[in-house]
Amino acid sequence: METPTIKLTYLDMIVQCIGFLRTRRGCSRQSIKAYIQNFFKKSSTRFDSALRNALIKGVEQGILIQNKQ
């Protein structure tokens, strides 16, 4: 019997990354990108745009808070 794999969205990966890093001042986009590439082995050609869109969507939905404009 196969174990079911859970497919995480980029927004879920970002939230997990922020929880893991736990920095007081927030996480930079570069640190989020490095964490996702190392931990989840994501490095497709559309990775940067998918990450950017997930960050924008998270801020719009109120899941993430943008520290600086």
Order of alpha helices (4+ residues) and beta strands (2+ residues): alpha-alpha-alpha
